[in-house]
Amino acid sequence: MTREETIKRACEHFAKVLEGQLDRVEMMKAQGDFVDYQNLDKLIIGVCGGDGIGPRITHEAERVVSWLLADKVRAGKVEFREIDGLTIENRVAHKKAIPDDVLAELKACHVILKGPTTTPRKGDKWPNIESANVAMRKELDLFANVRPVKVPEQGIDWTFFRENTEGAYTLGSSGLAADDDLSVDFTVTTTQGTERIARLAYDFARKNGKERVSIITKANVVKATDGKFLELCQNIGKEYPEIITDDWYIDITTAKLIDEKRRRDFKVFVLPNLYGDIITDEAAEFQGGVGTAGSANLGKRYAMFEAIHGSAPRMVDEGRDIYADPCSMLRAAVLMLSHVGYQQEADKLERALDICMYEEHKMQCTGRDTGCTCQQFGDYVMETIQKL
């Protein structure tokens, strides 16, 4: 292929990518307000186990949540729906990140409690299909990934608002190998996408008495997209004069999170997709690792709650999945209960987890038979709630 032919093919490919993103901008402009869960006749919670250890820890979280909401379930106010089909085997069989029938089931729910899913990488035995997480965030327009990290004895009380539908991840499967020597990927920042994640972060800070919002980018180098993200977030910050706005580059932020004096100053973070994914894994280590952390994925019509770690297929292969730690999914369940308005139940579950994980240590999940099983830890959490 000649250079001219290579450039022509690349231009045609980029035109299709750009057209899709322009369509997405129009969709965002036409969106309405957030769902009011309190006015629903029935809240439908989809339970989607994923694969690997996902089904084990997700259904343990479902068991605890359904116990907490038993009165609402009996009264017909809450319904749990099991959604299978997000295993890597089924997704590969359909050659889709989310098979059509599974997507339809997901869209019939209001909120989703979702386990980890396997994403193939180069060299794996699986074909190169898109991440189910990325696909779900795009299909359901779950634009905000919210990840809290709290370690009171270290003065850590952080909440991360990671933009979920743009940045480097949204077009991760749309890059182009121009020829044998050159590959190009794309990153995206839109006005609509940035303003809505920024406003959500500042609204959270205002409602929860957080005095600082930190904008994290690499705007000094990635000037067009990160520069736009920074400027738009700063403009939203001007609408909240009582909140301090500062901005940091992603590289120095990772360093300052381990600075015992400086890290206490951070409260709320707002940042693009890739940076948010990386830095929240670092942050989770402070409270015990990614196995302890859950996250919320929020949109105006749908919301999905999940662990932040992977599917750990090796644990299943070795027969150790019964010892998988459900704390990440239980933390995600706390976020879900709070989001849909069951704050009392959310507070009880969160307090019980704090006791079980950090205070009493009567049972611990180690991932092996040296610790308790997933179900035993769930029982421990419910017993603790009953004592509150």
C-alpha positions, 0 to 999 in steps of 0.5 A: 500500500502506498503512503497516499493509500495509507493516508486515505484509509486512515482519513476514512477510518477517522471520519467514521470515528468522528461521525459517531462521536458527533452523534453522541454529542447530540444524544447528550444534548437531548438528555433529560434529568436523573431518574427519581427512584422514590417515585417508582412503583417498583425498583428493579435490581439486575444482578449480573455475576459476570465471570471468574469469581464474579458470580460468587461474590456478586450473589453473596452481595445480593444475598446480603442486600435482599436480606436487608430489603426483605420487607421491600421485596415482600411489599413488591417495592423491590425486585431482583432479576438474575442476568446471566450471559456476560461470561467471556465464553458467551460474549465470544460466542456472540462476538459482542462485548454484550450480547443483544439479549443480555443488553435488553435484560440490562435495560429492563432494570433500573440499577445493576449489581455487576460482578467482574468480567474478563477483558481479552488482551493481546496474546490471550486465547480469546478474540479481541472483543471490547471490554464489557464494562466499557460497552455497558458504560457506553450503551447505558451512558453511565458517565460517572464512575464514583469511587470512595476511599476512606481510612480515618486513622490516616486522615484519608477521605477521598471520593473520585469522580472519573469520567466514564464514557470519554477519554482514551477508553471510549475509543479503545477498540477503534484505533487504527494500524495504519501500516506495519510500522504505525498504529494510532489510537484516539482520545475524546473530550466533549463539552457536554461530557466534561461539564456533567461529570464536573457538575456531579463532582461539585454537587457532591462536594457541596451536599457533603460538606467537602471543601476542595475539588481537585482537577487531575489532568496532563494538560501541559502535554495533552493540550487539546483534550486534557486542556479542554477538560481542565478549562471546562471543570474550572468554569464549573467550579466558579459556580461553587464559590465556597469550594476550593478548586485546584488542579494537579497533573496526574504524575505528581498526584500519584506521588502526593497520595503517598505524602502523609501530610499533603494527602490529607488535603485532598477530598474530591477528585474529578478526572478523565477516564484513563487517569481515574482508572489508574489512580483509584487502584493506587488509592484503594491500596490504602484501605486494603487493596482493590479487593476492598473497593466498590464503585458506582457507575452513574447515568441519568437513566441507569446506574451500575455498581461493581467491584473495581478488580478483575475476574481472577479466573485462576482462583476458579481454575484452582478451586479457590473461588469459594474463598473469594472476598466479597467486600468489594461487591458489598461496598458496591452494594452500599453505594447502590443502596444510597443511590436509590434512596435506602440510606438507612440500609446503606449506613448499616451495611457500611458500618458493619463492613467497617467493623468486620474489615477493620475493627474486629477481624473475627473473620478474614478472607485470604483467597485460600483455605487459610481464611473464611469462605465468601458465604461465611464472611457474608454471614458475619456481616449480617450478624454484625448488622443485627447487633447495631 
